[in-house]
């Protein structure tokens, strides 16, 4: 699912996003001391899907400055139209709150679009052409970098160094895969890094090897650092350009706010912070951004004072660094996701591998308790059932020690969740941060995951329906550039449990875990706003910030199979238009 071509957004000046909840008001109450003064922006002839507690519908909305001042019907709002009011005639098109992506990597994604971008291709032959063409077009580049390739394009998810050597024999090549948990290097890159048959695996990763022990070219998890640390650091200008490129793309998909899931340097990933600081200082950060500061798993509690200082330094305007990202495990496809029992082998037998817990569970409980005491939200990468349990145990320890604090911890990915842990999300106030695009039958699922999980564990994957029925709060995100940043594609899969382009012969993936469209949309708006501590956004109510999106249709009126065909026409942040379809 390749992203559509972005349309440049118009810059808007940054404003501070308060975390105080908006007061409750009736549908037509205004939030101004001069309720009859003209609005700056009015939407008429809805429908308007408010995503309030009742999921009520309205027909008109008025905005003054950056806030919504009235929600009701045309007759209620027309009196607020003055000579300078911009009127948007919805003509049956749906107005919704802005989407919020609760787990995304915009700076890296934006930079990859300008590098050797393989994300639009699916086969080894297509990658051969793209890599060769890129290398030929950039003869002076000292390294060939980029990524976005799919594991299923290669037998066992393992590309080789020889494949790259034939295309680029003279320069080092390092290409991260689509999930960013592995990197593909050619022989020149491995030589430059000194990676040989005698190089030991790092504790948090694995060097894939040929029969004689020589590195094959595939580096998993922490082993990526062996080569990635040699790749020239992108300049601040390159990172800032990547952020602005990503912001335009995300606005074109109706995304008005997000949680950047990695502020800090990680294997193969440059620190995104300078890009945000530059964009904010230049008044070009139009989205509302919550940053998750990267927890260095090679260190311990001694890094907390540094995180506190960075939170203080970075929080201001439309950027707030109030979360800490802890990656507790890897991914199922390369068998680094942490499981409660061993992976199966190709013959269906138990292996000796149950994945990797990157942080000792007892230490994790200590760290999370300390972070919670300092008012940090903890944003977990927890994909396997053991990692999910370890993360929930850490939240429980923090609650027991610190009491109930409004830190709103959330667990992202949740591929395999043991049924005993589903009700713990509600009991502990831990938000379930779902990446719905992954919950479908496709080659990576059917060939590289299900056979190695086994029947029972495979049935515990992406339990969105069970989490919702248990009373858990759902937020939603894309993990772009791992997968498409299009929220409407994700809503389609959340509701259908099939990818939009699936053949009718492809079965629904665990149909009992489907969400209704209203619940899925709430997760991508109000739920993510809750996770982002952006309580003045996420729904269309008087007094709230006017972060709004106009869709080209009302997807509630059509069949579920057509949700992904919906397109964004306009996106507004604080009442300012930041995207309009068709603009140059």
Secondary structure, 3 states (H helix, E strand, C coil): CCCCCCCCCCCCCCCCCCCCCCCCCCCCCCCCCCCCCCCCEEEECCCEECCCCCCCEECEEEEECCEEEEEECHHHHHHHCCCCCEEEECCCCCEEECEEEEEECHHHHHHHCCCEECCCCCCHHHHHHHHHHHHHHCCCCCEEEEEEECHHHCHHHCCCHHHHHHHCCCCEEEEEECCCCEEEECHHHHHHHCCCCCCCCCCCEEEEECCCCCEEEEEEEHHHHHHHCCCCCCCHHHHHHHHHHHHHHHHHCCEEEEEEEEECCECCECCCHHHHHHHHHCCCCCCEEEEEEECCCCCCHHHHHHHHHHHHHHCECCEEEEEEEEECCCCCCCCCCCCCCCCECCCCCECCCCCCCCCCHHHHHHHHHHHHHCCCEEEEEECCHHHHHHHHHHHHHHHHHHCCCCCCCEEEECCECCHHHHCHHHHHCCEEEECHHHCCCCHHHHHHCHHHHCHHHHCCECCHHHHHHCCCCEEECCCCCCCCCCHHHHHHHHHHCCCCCCCCCCCCCCHHHCCCHHHHHHHHHHHHHHHCCCCCCCCCCCCCECCEEEECCCHHHCCHHHHHHCCEEEEEECCEEEEECCCC
